[in-house]
Amino acid sequence: MNRCAALAAAAAFAAVPLAAPAQSAPPKLTQLAPPPAAASGASGSIDPEAATRAYLARQTPAEKARSDSYFEGGYWLDLWGFFWAVAAYLVLLHTGASARMRDFAERLTRFRALQVGAYWVQFLVAVAVMTLPLTVYRDYVREHAYGLSNLTLGAWFGELGKGLAISIVLGAVAMMILYAVVRGLPRTWWVWGAVATVVFGAFYALIVPVAIVPIFNNPKRLTDQRVVAPILSLARANGIRAHDVWEVDASKQTKRISAYVTGLFGTERITLNDNLLARASLPEIQAVMGHEMGHYVLNHIHKALLEFGVVIVVGFALLKTLFERLHARVPRWQVRGIDDVAGLPLAALLITAYLTLLTPVLNSIVRVQEYEADLYGLNASAQPDGFAQVALKLGEYRKLAPGPIEEWAFYDHPSGRTRIYTAMRWKAEHPETWSAPAEARRPPSQ
C-alpha cells in the first residue's frame, strides 16, 4: 500500500515509519581526513562556508547527478502516488464496489465493529492490488536501478505481504475504534477521533521496537565493546538509562545506513543497522548516535504526537464538513453517512488531498526536530567531522544541495549541505576539537 493510501486509511476516521547477515564487518577505526586548507579562513580559524564547500566537493559530478536524479524523481513519484491513490478510491466509489464490500461485511456478522473489520480487510487488499504496479516500480524496480536494494523479487513480495498483514491487523483495530467514536459521538467525533488517533500512534511507537521490527529483521545485542562502550557512555552522560546497544540486520533489505533510539514507557532501544557498522568509522557512529539520542532526550516522539494531533484535528474537522456535503450529491456511491464504512474511500480521498496539500508543513515539523537533534548530537558527541562525513554518505541517495524553497517544501530532514554547514559552524566555535587523535585523522587504509 503506498504512503498516501496508508496515511489516509489510518487517519481517515493515525508515527506509523530498518538483514540474517553474514558476520557484520567490524567498524572502521579510521575516517576520512577533514578538508584541508580550503577550510581555513585568513586568520587560520575554520571558515564554515569554505569547509562546507570542501566537503561537498568530495562528491563527484557522477555521484551528484545520480543522487539528484534519485531524490528529484521521488517528487514525481509522490505526485503520481497521490493521483493513483485518488483514482483507486474513486473506482471503489463509482463502481459501487465499496457499497458491495459493506453489504458483504454486514452479511458476515451482525456486530458493527466486526463489520468494520471485515470491510477494512477488503478495502486494504483492493487498494493494495490497484496500486501494486506503482508500488513495484517505486519500491523494487527503482531501488534496484539505483543500487539501493538487496532484496530479490520473491523476498520483496514477502516483505510486502508482511506489511500488508500488519496493516490489516492494526488498521482493523484502529478503524473499529474510530468508527465506534463516530457512531457514539456524531457531533464531536472529529475531536475525540483525533485523540484516539494520537493514542493509537503512541501505542504503535510503543510496540515498534519489540513487536514490529522483529517481523522484518533479527535484532541482536551488539557485543563489540569498541562500539558499545562509547555509545553507552554517551547515553549515560545524556540521562538515557540504557544497558544494551542493538544491531538490526538491515543489509538483507537495503544498502542504506540508519540508526534510531525509539520506544515508549520502557520499550526504548538504542539501535543501529549493520550497514552503519560496516561503512562508518567510530567517530561517525558516535555522531549518528548523538543525533538519535537527541530525539529521545528532547522528547520528539511526544512532541510529534501532539503536533500531528493538531494536524489530525483540523483534518477531521474538514473531513466532517466536506464529507457531509459530498456524499449525498452522488447517490450512486450508496454511502449512508459518515458512520458508514462504505464511505471510507471518500474519507481517505479527502484526507489524502489534505495531507498532500500540507506536505511543506508536515515536512517542516519533522525537519525542525531533525535539526534540533543535529545540534544536540554535535554537542553530545563532539564529532563534527564524523557528522559531516555521515551527511556525505546519506548524499548517495539524498540531494545534498537543494535550493531554499525546494528544501522547505520537499525535505523532511535538513539537506546535506545544511547539516555539513551546521557541523562546520560548531567546529569553528569549538577549536579544541581540531586536535583529534591521530588515528581519527588518518585516511582509511587501502
Order of alpha helices (4+ residues) and beta strands (2+ residues): alpha-alpha-alpha-alpha-alpha-alpha-alpha-alpha-alpha-alpha-beta-alpha-beta-beta-beta-alpha-alpha-alpha-alpha-alpha-alpha-alpha-alpha-alpha
